[in-house]
Amino acid sequence: MDVQRASAGKWVLVTGGSRGIGRSLVSALAKEGYHVVFTYQSSADAATELEREVSAAGGDAHGCACDGRDYDSVERVCAQLIADLGEPYALINNMGITGDQLLFNFDVGRYRDVMATNLDSAVYFSKCLAPAMASERCGKILHMSSVSGLKGNKGQLSYSASKAAMIGITKTMALELARFKITVNAIAPGFIATEMVEQIADPIRKSITDHIPLKRFGEVHEVAALASFLLSANADYITGQTFVIDGGLTV
């Protein structure tokens, strides 16, 4: 299959696409010929830089500001995108924050912000775009979960709760949307070499990699490659599944 021809004319929305794994997803999908739209909340400069990088590489991507925690904002942005671009081919719910805190230091405001950013946004964007996909009897939704949704991790009560819930909504959405030929899957990355991980002190980084069977952090392009496969026609018979990419951490 010629990937360029297969993806030509199809647009994909990546939430939280200006940094980290989201940035890699935008670049990789644009290289394959998708028109990529990505959301950002406050990193306008990073979004502009990404647009320029994608354009220089011959791709097509543009960012739009959207607070994924606010349903009205999500609904407004999605309606405008559908009006401008037509029905979406795929949605990748990638936006997320960690908001780490121990239970004894639990802050309700931080907890609610993590849940709204990671989980509510995924539900909101899916709710607003799935009907347009259904009308075409075609579409793919990916939720970016985490291994923290599969195993415990100290200090990540809120983050783990949100990522475990994303696996749950993946299964439910897959059942509800299958009759419309829409597949819904989740990706659960482990430690991936993003800007945030690179800031971890060397001794702690070594302690982490010592517990990973492959003895290294994953690369963002490896996550993007998995996402690219799940958006392809080769994955049309896969739905309701969670794909772990963690170097063996959860084995």
C-alpha positions in Angstrom: 0.0 0.0 0.0 1.2 3.5 -0.8 0.9 5.3 2.5 0.9 8.7 0.9 -2.0 7.9 -1.3 -3.8 6.0 1.4 -3.7 9.0 3.8 -4.0 11.8 1.3 -7.0 14.1 2.0 -7.7 12.6 5.4 -7.4 14.8 8.4 -6.5 13.8 11.9 -6.8 15.6 15.2 -4.1 15.2 17.9 -4.9 16.8 21.2 -2.0 18.3 23.1 0.2 18.1 20.1 2.7 20.8 20.5 5.1 19.0 22.9 6.5 15.6 23.8 4.8 12.5 22.4 2.1 14.6 20.8 4.7 16.6 18.8 6.2 13.3 17.5 2.7 12.1 16.5 2.0 15.3 14.5 5.3 15.1 12.7 5.0 11.4 11.9 1.4 11.5 10.6 2.1 14.6 8.5 5.0 12.8 6.9 2.6 10.0 5.9 0.4 12.5 4.1 -2.3 13.2 6.6 -3.5 16.7 7.2 -2.9 17.0 10.9 -4.6 19.4 13.2 -3.3 19.6 16.8 -4.6 21.4 19.8 -2.6 23.3 22.4 -3.6 25.3 25.5 -0.9 27.8 26.2 2.2 26.9 24.2 1.5 29.1 21.2 5.2 29.5 20.3 5.8 25.8 20.4 2.8 25.3 18.1 4.0 27.8 15.6 7.5 26.2 15.6 6.0 22.8 15.0 3.9 24.1 12.1 7.0 25.5 10.5 9.0 22.3 11.0 6.2 20.2 9.4 5.8 22.6 6.5 9.6 22.6 5.9 9.5 18.8 5.7 6.7 18.9 3.1 3.9 18.1 5.5 0.6 19.8 6.4 -0.2 20.6 10.0 -1.7 23.5 11.9 -2.4 24.1 15.6 -5.5 25.6 17.3 -5.8 26.8 20.8 -8.4 24.8 22.8 -8.9 24.2 26.5 -9.8 20.5 26.4 -11.1 20.7 30.0 -14.0 22.9 28.9 -16.7 21.2 26.9 -18.0 24.4 25.3 -14.5 25.1 24.0 -14.1 21.6 22.6 -17.5 21.6 21.0 -16.8 25.0 19.3 -13.4 24.0 18.0 -14.7 20.6 16.7 -17.7 22.1 15.0 -15.4 24.7 13.2 -13.0 22.0 12.1 -15.8 19.8 10.7 -17.2 22.8 8.9 -13.8 23.7 7.4 -12.4 20.2 6.8 -15.3 17.8 6.7 -15.5 14.6 8.6 -12.3 13.6 10.5 -10.5 10.3 9.8 -9.0 9.9 13.2 -8.8 11.4 16.7 -5.8 10.9 19.0 -6.6 11.9 22.6 -3.1 12.7 23.7 -3.3 15.8 26.0 -2.3 15.1 29.5 -0.5 16.2 32.7 0.9 14.3 35.6 0.2 16.5 38.7 2.1 14.1 41.0 1.2 14.1 44.7 1.2 11.7 47.6 -2.0 10.7 49.2 -1.1 12.4 52.5 -0.5 15.6 50.6 -3.6 15.3 48.4 -4.8 18.5 46.9 -8.4 18.4 45.5 -7.8 21.1 42.9 -4.7 19.4 41.5 -6.6 16.1 41.3 -9.5 17.6 39.5 -7.2 19.4 37.0 -5.5 16.1 36.2 -8.8 14.2 35.7 -10.2 17.1 33.6 -7.1 17.4 31.4 -6.5 13.7 30.9 -9.9 12.1 31.0 -12.6 14.6 30.5 -10.9 16.0 27.4 -10.8 12.5 25.8 -14.5 12.1 26.4 -15.3 15.6 25.2 -13.4 15.3 21.9 -14.6 11.8 21.3 -18.2 12.9 21.9 -17.9 15.9 19.5 -16.1 14.1 16.6 -17.5 10.5 16.7 -20.9 11.5 15.2 -19.1 12.9 12.1 -17.1 9.7 11.8 -20.3 7.7 12.2 -21.9 9.5 9.3 -19.1 8.2 7.1 -19.1 4.7 8.6 -15.3 5.1 9.1 -13.0 6.4 11.8 -10.4 5.7 14.3 -10.0 6.9 17.9 -6.8 6.4 19.9 -6.5 7.1 23.6 -3.0 7.8 25.0 -3.1 6.0 28.3 0.0 4.9 30.3 1.5 2.0 32.1 0.6 4.0 35.2 -3.0 2.9 34.4 -1.9 -0.7 34.6 0.5 -0.8 37.6 1.0 1.3 40.7 3.4 4.2 40.8 4.0 6.2 44.0 2.7 9.8 43.9 0.6 9.2 40.8 -2.8 8.6 42.4 -4.5 11.2 40.1 -2.5 10.3 37.0 -3.0 6.5 37.4 -6.7 7.0 38.0 -7.1 9.0 34.8 -5.0 6.6 32.7 -6.8 3.5 34.0 -10.1 5.2 33.2 -8.9 5.8 29.6 -8.5 2.1 29.2 -12.0 1.6 30.5 -13.6 4.1 28.1 -11.6 2.6 25.3 -13.4 -0.7 25.8 -16.8 0.9 26.1 -16.4 3.2 23.1 -15.2 0.3 21.1 -18.4 -1.6 21.8 -20.7 1.4 21.1 -19.0 2.6 17.9 -18.2 -0.7 16.2 -21.5 -0.7 14.3 -20.4 2.6 12.7 -17.1 0.9 11.6 -15.1 3.1 14.1 -12.3 1.4 15.9 -11.2 2.6 19.4 -7.9 1.5 20.9 -5.5 2.7 23.6 -1.7 3.0 23.7 0.0 2.7 27.1 3.6 4.0 27.0 6.1 3.4 29.7 9.0 5.8 30.2 9.5 7.7 27.0 12.4 10.1 26.3 10.4 13.3 26.2 11.5 16.8 27.5 10.0 16.0 30.9 11.9 12.7 31.3 15.1 14.3 30.1 15.0 16.6 33.1 15.2 13.7 35.6 18.6 13.5 37.4 21.0 10.9 36.1 21.0 8.7 39.2 17.2 8.5 39.1 17.3 7.8 35.4 19.7 4.9 36.0 17.5 3.6 38.7 14.5 3.6 36.4 16.3 2.0 33.5 17.7 -0.7 35.8 14.1 -1.9 36.3 13.3 -1.9 32.5 14.2 -5.2 30.9 15.4 -3.5 27.7 17.5 -1.1 29.9 16.5 2.1 28.1 13.8 4.7 27.8 11.5 4.4 24.8 11.8 6.9 21.9 8.9 9.1 20.8 9.2 7.9 17.2 8.5 4.3 18.5 5.2 5.4 20.0 4.4 7.3 16.8 5.1 4.3 14.7 2.6 2.2 16.8 0.0 4.9 16.5 0.6 5.1 12.7 -0.1 1.4 12.4 -3.3 1.6 14.4 -4.5 4.4 12.1 -3.8 2.3 9.0 -6.1 0.0 7.2 -3.9 -2.9 8.4 -5.5 -2.4 11.9 -9.1 -2.2 10.7 -9.9 -5.5 12.6 -8.4 -4.3 15.9 -10.6 -2.5 18.4 -11.1 -2.2 22.2 -7.4 -3.1 22.8 -4.6 -1.5 24.9 -1.1 -1.7 23.4 1.7 -1.5 25.9 5.0 0.0 24.8 7.3 0.0 27.8 10.4 -2.1 27.1 9.0 -4.9 29.2 8.4 -2.8 32.4 5.0 -4.4 33.1 6.0 -8.0 32.1 
